[in-house]
Amino acid sequence: MQRQAVRPTAAAALALAPLTLAMALAFAPRPGQAQEAADGLQLDQVVVTGSSTRSTKMKQSLSVSSMDGEQLSKSGATSAAELLRAVPGVRSESSGGEGNANITVRGVPLSAGGSRYVQIQEDGLPLLLFGDIAFGTADQFLRADANTERLEVLRGGSASTLASNSPGGLVNFISKTGSEQGGSLGLTAGLDRRLWRIDADYGASLGKGGSFHLGGFQRIGEGGRPTGQNLESGGQLKANITQKFQGTDLSGYVRLSLKALDDKTPSLMPVPVTVSNGKINTIAGIDPRSAFFITPSLARDLSFNKDGAYTASNTRDGLHVKSTAIGFESGLELGNGLSLEEKFRKSSNSGRFIALFPADNANNGRAAFFTGTLFNTSLDNLDNVFNDLKLSKTFAAGDGGKATLVGGLFYGQQNVAQTWFWNQYNLTLSGNNAQVVDASGKPTSAAVAQGWSTWGGCCTRSWDVQYTQTSPYAALAWERGPLNLDLSLRRDEQKAHGYTLAGDNAAQRWDAASQQRVDYKVAHTSYSLGANFALSRDLALFGRASNGVAFSADRLLYGNPLDGSVPIAVNEIDQVEAGAKWRGQGLSLFATLFNARTKESNYEVTTQKFTANKYEASGLELEAAYAIGNFRLNAGATFTHARIQASNDASVVGKKPRRQADFVYQLSPAYSLGDVELGAALIGSGKSYGDDGNSITMPAYTVVNAFVNYQLNAKTQLSLSANNLFNALAYTEIEGDGHAARALTGRTLRASVKFEF
């Protein structure tokens, strides 16, 4: 049902301001030191993500972080989702492997997989219209490689009005375009896990304003866990060509881009554990940091496809994604303060998700085997088309003031078609050498239950739905002296057309009588209002209030009728934030106080439950950078007080949302000594609860990634890196009944050589 929004007020934002001002003044530079201010947080960098005007971080009333290519390479991250763990305010559970990560911001709940409230973009357009498609999350179709110039991450702010389905924030991976001539060739080898990978990129001028960039990677290996099989296989190729032009009446650029991704990586699921007095305990023979149950004993799975025929799948394919995309982009200065921006991309996305999910924990580890449900999900069609057209007019306003009026139209069409058929298998309690057995414990290759009957036959499904979203938006920005103000509005209108189908357990085929029509419309108007005031060149205060929505796609299917006869539930966030930005004496600091209220409806696959909850989270987000001599330090911390305010399960009201720690932090020190550079990235989390009832505690942890670089000559660098250097056992999630939990992968070591040219 549609719920009445609770709007933040200006008074709420003002209530946060005194503490923010006191913090800012406490760090204010002494007279005469402004020119010595460091800019480790790149506060003079122009923000292009979630901003109505192109201005610097220092002038924007936004909480935005950026990482350049060098920072990305030194993070020790092995996936795009793991990169985000280094960003303050972002909660990224990267324990699922290369994709299928859970991502949110600032205490906004993670009640479903994926990134419901955070949109992941590539060059300013979404990878998928929805971030929480079951088994088809946006990060699966993204690979951060040598093509990436930088990463921008916006928390809160105008993300709700300048993009769709992104009230929590925006994550934008920005590609190189050949504006700087040169390239690189990198070779990486696993030292404790079989891995061979090659990365390459090159960009250059074509003369007369033209440039190009081409790059990608190819790899083969067993993945981050000791699987003994080549489960990583594939790569990516990206290319773009840009033409800039300068005329009397018209100037700007046009760009054509291409992308081809075909990659297989292992999908990492929770493993059987036990819980005693609220504490998670491992089971003998199963290490959550390394266990992987897709062994040669479970090499083939027979499933039922959308066309009504059985098909055999190679279980070693794991997460197999295919994506081809073509894009067009232009930015034109039309004269008299008028500018036009156009972004277009058409993508063809498909693949398969295969992973084993424990259905029990072998009677608390006392039995010889456990039963696992093999999530064999065909990503039949996740194709999409996106277009974002924006017209801006800048003009004089007031005594020395300047205003920019922006009008835009976003159009998106997203297909969501999947087929689920989940057989069940019995497997022995051996983390990396599990054997398939029958009910008596004898070796077999057969399933103990076919997908028709798994979990009561709930999840043999096939659907094909097309979602069309049209979103006009407008913004007004005004600047005069030290003051910047902005207001933006967005109207999201979505239509859904398609069908759902369920399996017939008795007849073991698709049940034509079960077909349900999907045909509905839903709409929402969002807003964002912000102000930024510069007290000096190196100190600024800002505040913002915003409201936004995230529409759901497949999470609504197989529940209430979706034929337009009943209201459609939406997921809504109201936010206020106030903060300060300061730099000086080798230090730069970003501090933001925030409050977020969330109202959502959700369906969770593994529990088969529909929920409707309200949440509230308040906290403090800190980001800092410091440099002195050869030493550099980037740091971040987020303090969060979050509670469930209302729920259809009254027993969880007043409890902490699942997996939400009160305190998380990031530290990235680095020191250069001649041709040698030593560095690390520490990611820490306080304890949290694994369930909304707060009965299972996930302990605090610190994960350390480290690297050593040696500059052999001006163009050649040797590197050693370790991910999870101290092999920390870091749980990121546990099932509500405590039978299975997922943890970050244990220690992995790599060596690489990089040639620049």
N, C-alpha and C positions, 0 to 999 in steps of 0.2 A: 504494500500500500504506500501511497505518497505520504511523506511526513513533512510537517511544518518545520521550516528552517529556523534555527536560532542564530540571529545575526550578532556579530561582534559590534560594539559601539565605539565611538571615538573616545569615550571616557575610559574604556578598557585599555586602549592603546596609551592614553595619557598616564594611566596608572603605572605602566611599565617604565615611563620615561625617567623619573627621578633616579632610580638605581642605575639606569644606563648612563645618564649624564655623569653621575658620580664616578662610575667606572672609567668613563672616557677622560674626565679631568684628572683623575689620579695618574693616568699614563701620559698626560699631555707633555710635549717637549718643552724644555726650557728655552727662553729667548735666544735666538742666534743659532739654534741647532736644527732648524727646519731643513736647511739645505743639505744637512748630513743624513737626512732620513733615508733609510734603506727601503726597498720596495720588494721584499721577499714574497709578498702576497700579490705582487703585480697589480697594485691598486690603480695604476695609470693605464692598465690594459683596457681597451674598448670591449665592452660586453656585447655579444651578438645573440645570446640565448635568452629568450623570454623578456626582451627589452623592446619597448616601442620606439626608442631612439638610440642611435649609436653614440653612447657616451661612456666614460670610464667607470670602473667600479667605485671610485671615490665620489662620483656625482650621482650614482644610482641609489635609489632607496630599496636595494635588493641585497640578499645574502647569497653571494655567488662565489664559488671557488673555481680555480683553474689549475690544470697540470699540463706542462708542456711535454714534448716528446722525450726529453732527457729525464724528467721526473717519472714519467710512465715507465721507462725502461729500467729505472733503478728501484722501482717499488717492489720487485720480486713477485709481482702478481702473475698468475698463470691463466687468468681469464678476465674478461671485461668486468664481470661482477666483483671479482676480487680487487680490481683497481678501485672500485667505489668504497671499499672498506677504509681507504685512506682519507676519505672526505668527511669532515665533521658534520654531524647532524644526519648522516646517511646510515641506515642500517641495511647492510647487504649480507645475506646469508648465502655464501658462495660454496657451500658444502655439497652441492649437487653435481659438480663437475663443470664442464664448459658452458652449460646452459641450465635452464630451469631454476634460476636463482630467485630468491625472495628479496625484494628491495622496497624500502619505504623510508620515510624521513620523520624526524622530530616527534616520536611517540605515536604517530599515526599507525593504526593496527596492521598487523600481518595476519589477518584471519583467513586469507586464501593465498595460494601460491602466486608467484610472479610479482609484478609491480603495478598493482591496481591504481595507485594514486600518483605514480611517477612515470612520466613518459620518457622512453629511451629513444633518442633521435640520432640520426646520421646526417650530418650537414643540414640541420635545421628542419628535417621532416621525420615523422615517426617511422619506425621500422614496422610496427603493427599499430592498428588503431586502438587496440586494447592491450594493456600490459599483463593481464591475469588470465589469458586463455589457458585452460588446463592443458598441460603437456605441450603447449605451443607458446612459450613466453618470448617476449621481444629479444631478450639477450641471446637466445639461441641463434638468431640470424645476424649476430654481430661478432666480428673478430677485430680486436684492437691489435694492429700490427704496424709495420714500418710506414704504412700509408697515413697513420694518424699524426696530425700536426699538434693538436692539443685537445684537452677535454675540459668542458665547462659544465658545472653542476649548479643549478639554481634550486634553493630550498624555499618553498612558500612563494611569497611575492606575487608577481604578475603571471606566474605560470598558469594560473587558473583562467586567465583571459586571453593570453596570447598563444595558447595551444589547447587542444581538446583532450579530455580525459586525463588531466595532469594537475589537479588542484594541490597536490603535495610538492611537486617539483619537476624539473626538467634535467635530463642528462643528455648532453650533446657531444658526440664524437665528431670532431671537425677534421676533414681530410686535407692533406697537402695538395697544392695546386701548381707546383712548379715555379712559384714566384722566386724561389732561391734555387739556383742551379746546383746540382750535385745529387749524389745518391749513396747507397750503402749496400753491402752484401754481408749477411750474417749467417754463421753456421753454429748450430747448437747441438750438443750431445748430452744425453742423460748419463750421469755417473753411477746412479744406483737403480735406475729404471731405464729400460730400453727406449731410447728416443733419438731420432735424427730429424732435424728441422733446418730448413733453409728459408731465410727472409731476404728480400731484395726490394729496392725501390730506386727510382731515378726520376728527376724532374729537371726541366731546362726551358730556356726561352726558345721560341720559334721565330723570333724577330717580329718587328712591326706590331708589338703589343700582344703577341701570342705566346702561350706557354702550355706545357703539358706535364702530367705526372703519371707514372705507371709503377705499380708495386704489388706485392703479395707474398704468400708463403706456401710452403708445401711441407708436410711432415708425415712420419710414420713412427709408431711406438706403442707401448703398452698402457700409456696413461699414467696418472700420478700414483697408482696403486700397483702392487706386485702381482699383476694378473697373469704374467707369463704368456700373454697373447698380444698380437698387434691389434689393439682396439682403437687406437688413434690412427686415422688415415684420411688424408685429404688436404684441402687448402682453399685459398682464396686468391682472386685476381681482381684488382681495381685499377681503373684508368680514368683520367679526365683531361679535357683540353679546354683552354680558356682563351678568349680573345677580348682584349681591352681596347677601347677606342676613346679618343678625345676630340671633340668637335666644338664648334662655336655654340651651337644650340643643344647638342646632345652628346653626352659622354657616359661611360660606364663599362660594363663587361657582359659577355654571355659565356656560358659554360655548359658543356656536354659531359656527362659522366656515365660510366659503365661499371657493373659489378657482377662477378660470378663466384658463388660460394658453393662448394660441395665438400662436406666434412663429416667424418664419423668420429665420435668420442664416446667413452663409456659414461653411462648414466649412473650416478651414485645415489643409492637409496639408504634409508635407515636400516639398521641391523638389529637382530634380537638382543635385548638387554632385560634386566630385571630391576625392580624398584623395591626398596625396603626402607620404611620410615621416611619416605619422600626423597631418598637418595638413589641415584642411578648406579647400578652395578653391572660390570661386564660379565659375559658368560664365557667359561673356559673354551678356548679355541677360536674365539671371535674377538678381534681387535677392531673397534669402530673406526680407527684411523686407516686401516688397510684392508679390511674385509671386502670381498667382492665375490658374489655367488654365481655370476655367469661364467661357469667353467666349461671345459670341453664336454663334461657330462650332460650339460644342458645347452646343446649346440643348435637345436632346431625347434621351432615352435609352429604349430599349425593353427592358423586363425581363419576367421570368416570375414570376407571383405564386403564392401558396400554393394557389390554387384551380386552377392548371394553365392559366392563360390569360396571354397577353402583355398588358402594360400600359405606357402611355407616361408617362414622368416628365419634369417640367420640372426640368432640372439646376440652375436658379437657386434652387430651393427650399432647397438646401443642407441645413442641419439644421432640420427642421420638427418642432416638438414641440407636442402638444396634451395638456392636462391639466385635468381638472375634479375638484374634491375637495370633500367635505363633512366637517367634523370636529366633535366634541363633546369638551368638557373640563370637569372639575369638580374642585374642591378643597374638602373638607368637614372641619370641626372637629367631632368627635362628642362631645367632652367627656371628662374624665378622662384627658387626654393622648393620646387616640385620634384619628387623622386618616385620611382616605381620599382618594386621588387617582386620577382616571380620565381617560385620554386615548384617543380613538378617531378614526380617519380612514379614509375610503374614497375611493380615487382611481381615476380612469379615465385611463390614459396610453397614448399611441400617437404615431406620427409616421413620419418617414423621414430617413435619413442619406445624403446624396449628397456625395461628395468624390472628387477625383482623386489617386490615389497613384502616384508614378512607379515603374514596373517596371524602369527602367534610367536611365542618365544620358547617353544619346545617344553611346555610345562615348567617354566622358570629354569630352563636349562637341564632339567632332570631326564628328559627324553633324549633319544638318540638322534632325532631329526625334528625339523620344524616345517610348517607348511608356508610356502611363499606364493603370492599372487603375482604372476608375470604381467606387468602392464605392457601389453602389446597394443599400441595405439598408432593408427595410421593417420598422419597429417595429410589428409586427402587434398585439401586446397586452402591455403592461407594467402592467396593472391590479394593484392591491393593496388589502388591508385590514389595518390594524394596530390593536391594542388593548393598552394597558398599564394594568394595575390594580395599585395599591400601597396597602397598609394599614400604618400606622405607629403604634407605641405608645411614648410617652415616660414614664419612671418614674424615681424616685429609686433610686440604686444606690451603696452605700458611703457613707462619711462625706463628705457634701456633694457627692457625684457625681451625675451624671445619665446615663441610658442611653436609647437609642432602638432599638427592635427593628422591623425592616422586613421585610415579606413581600410579594412581588409576583409577577405572572404576565404575561408578554408573549406575545401571539399574533400571528403574522403569516402572511399568505397572499399570495404573489407569483407572478403569471403572467410567464413569459418566453417569448414567441413572436416569432420573427423569420423573415424570408425574405431570403436573399442571392442576388443575380444580378449578376455583375460582368463587364460587357463591357470590352474593351480598345480604346483609341484611340491613334493616332499624332498627336502635336502638335508644332508647330514650337517652337523654343527662343526664345520671346518671352514674357516673364513676364506681361504683361497684355493681350496681343493675339495669343495663340496661335491658330493655325489647325489644324483637323483635316485630316490628309492621309492618303493611302493609302500602300501599301508603296513606291511609286515617288516619293512626295513631292508628288503632285498633290492639289489640294483636293478634299475629299469631306465627307460628313456621316455616313458609315458607320463602324461599328466594324471593326477589323481582326481581332478574335476575339470570338466570343460567349461569354457566361458559362459555357456548357456546357463549354468547353475551357480557360478561363483557369486558369493555374497547374496544368495537368494535370487540370482538372476537379475540383479539390479542394473548391472553395468555392461550388458551387451547392447551397445547403442550405435546408431549412425545418424548423423544429421548434416544438413547442408543449409546454411543461413547466410544471407547477404545483408550487410549493414551499410547503410548510406547516411553519412553525416554532412550536414551543411551548417556552417558556423560563421555568420557575419560578426565582425568585431570592430570596435572603434576605441581610439585612445587620444587623450589630449595631454601633452607635456608642456610645462611652462618653466622657464628658467630666468632668473634675474639675480645677478650678483651671486651670493653664496647659497641662494635658495632654489631648489628644484622641486616641483610638484608634478604629479601625474595621476590621471584617472583613466581607467579602461573598463569597458563593458564587452561581454560576449554572449551571444545567443546560440546555444548548441541545440540543433534539431536532428533527431536520429529516426530513421525508419528501418525496420527489420522485416525481411520476407524470406520464407523458407519452410523447412519441415524437420521434424524429428521422427525417429523410428526406433523401436525396441525389438529385442529378440523374443522368440517364443521358445521357452525352455522345453516344453513337451514335444513340439514338432521339430525343434532344432533348426529353425530358419527365421528369417525376418518376418515379423508379424504385421501384415499389411493393415490389420484393423487397429494397430497401435499408432499409426501415423497421426501426428498432430501438426496442425498448421501454425506457423509463426508469422504473424502479421500485425505489427503494432507500431505506434509512434510514441516518442518521448521527447521532452524538451526541457531546457533549464536556462536561466539567465544568470550569469556570474558577473562579479565585479571585483575591482582591486583599486585601492586608493593609497598613494604613498607620498612621503615627503622626505627630502634630504637637505640638511643644512650644514654648510662647511664653516666651522669655527676658525679654521686656518687652512693653509695648503695641505697640512698633514693630519688634520683632525676633522671628522664629520660625524654628525648624528643623523639617524634616519628612523622612520616608523612606517608601518603599513597595516592596513586591514583589508582582508580579502575573503571572498566566498567562491567556491568552485565545486564542480561535480565530476564524477567518474561514472559513466554509464557501464553497465555490465553486458556481456554477450552470452557466452555459453553457460555462465554461472547461473543464469535464470532458467535454463532449459530443464525439462523433466520435473518442473514444480507446478506453480500456478499456471492457468491457461495464458497463452501468449498470443491470442487471436484478437486482442484489442478489447476484450469484454471486461477486463479488470485493470485497475491502475498498475503501472509498471514501477517497481521500486528503483530508486536511484541511490547512489552513494555520494554523500555531501560532506564538505569540510568548510568550517569557518575558522579563520586564523587572524590573529593579531601578532605583530612583532615590533620590537624596537631595539635599535642597536647603535654601535659606534665603530668607527674605523680610525685607526691611528698608526702612524709610523714615525720612527725617529731613533737615533742612537743604535742603528743596526737592527732594530726590532720593528716589525709591523704586526698589528693586531686587529682582529675582527671579532666583535662580541655581539651576540644577539640574544635577547630574551624573547621567548615565544609562548604562545598559547594556541592550541589546536583542538577543535571540537569536531568529532566525526560521527556521522550517522550512516549505517550501512546495512545491507542485506547480503547474505552469502550462502553458497553451497560448497561444502568441503567433501572432496571425493572419498578420502580414506575413512571418514566417519559417516558419510551419507546423510549428513544433517544440514538442514536449512536454519540459519540464525538471523536475528535482527537485533543489532546492538547499537548503543551510543557510547562514545568514549570521550574523555577529555585528557589532554596532556599539556603540561607547562614545564618550561625548563630554560636552560642557558646553554648556548652554543658558543664555543670559543675556537678560534683559529689563529695561529701565530707563526711567524717565521723570524729567525734570528741568524745573523751572520757576523763573524768576527774572524779576521785572518783567513785561515784555511778551513775553518769549522763552520758548518751550516746545520741548522736545525729547523725542521717544520714540525708543528705540533697541533693537535686538536683535541677537544674534549667536549662531551655533551652530557649534561645533567638533565634527567627527565623524571618528572613525577606524573605518572599516567594511571588512570583508573577507568574501569567499566562503569558507566553512569546508569545505563538501563539495558535490559536484555529480556528476551523471551524465556531465558533460564534465570529465574530470580536468585538462585544460589550464587551466581558469580557477580552480582551487583556489588560494587565497592572494591572488587579485587583488581589486582594488576593484570593488564592484558598479557597473554602468553608471550614468552620469549622477549619481553621488554625489560632490559636492565636499567637500573637507575643511573648508571655511570658507564660510559665507554670512552676510550681515548685512543689517540694515534701519536706516535713519535717517530720521526725520521731523521736521525742524525747522520752526518757524513763528514769525513775529514780527508783532506788531500795532503799527501806528503811526497813531493816531487812527482814522479810518474805514477804513483800508486794512490788509489782512492779507496777508502774503507767506508762502508755505510750499512745501515740497517733500517728496517721498518717494523715497528712494534705496534701491534693491534691488540688492544685489551678491552675486556668487558667484565663488568661486575656480574654477580649472580642474577639469575632471572628464574621465572617459573615456566615450566613447560606446558602448563595447562591453565585455562581461565579460572579453574577452581583453586589454583595456587597450592596444589598438593604435592607437586613434583618439582624439586629444585635442580636447576642446571647450574653447576658451579662456575665461579669466575675463572677466567683464563687470560693468558697473554701469549700471543703467537708472534714469533720473531722471524722475519725474513732478513737475510743478510747478503752482502755482496762484497767482492774485492775486484777492482778493475786495475789493470796495468796497461799504461799507454806505451806500447812497444815502439811506435814512432808516431809522427803527426797524423797518419792515416789508418793506423792499425791498433785495435784495442783487444786485449785478452780479459776474460771475465770468468769468475767463479761465483755461483749464487746458490743459496739454500733457501728453500721455502719451508717454513715451520722448523727452523733450525734445531730447536730443542724438543721436537716431537711431542708438543703439547697435546693433551687430550681435550679438545675444545668442542663441546656439544653445542649445536645450533638449534636443534629441535628434538622433541620426543612426542610420541603419540599420547593422547590423553589418558589411556589406560596403562601406559608405561611399558608396553611390550616391545617397543622398537624405538631406537633413537639414531639420529644422524650427527656425525661429527666432521670437522674439517680433516682433510687428508694429512697424514703424518709427513715426516721429513722427506724431502726430495732434493737432490743435488744435481746441478747442471754446470757445464762448462761451455763457453762460447768464444768465438772470435768474430770481430766485426771489422770490415774494411770499408773505408769511406773514400769516395772519389768524386 
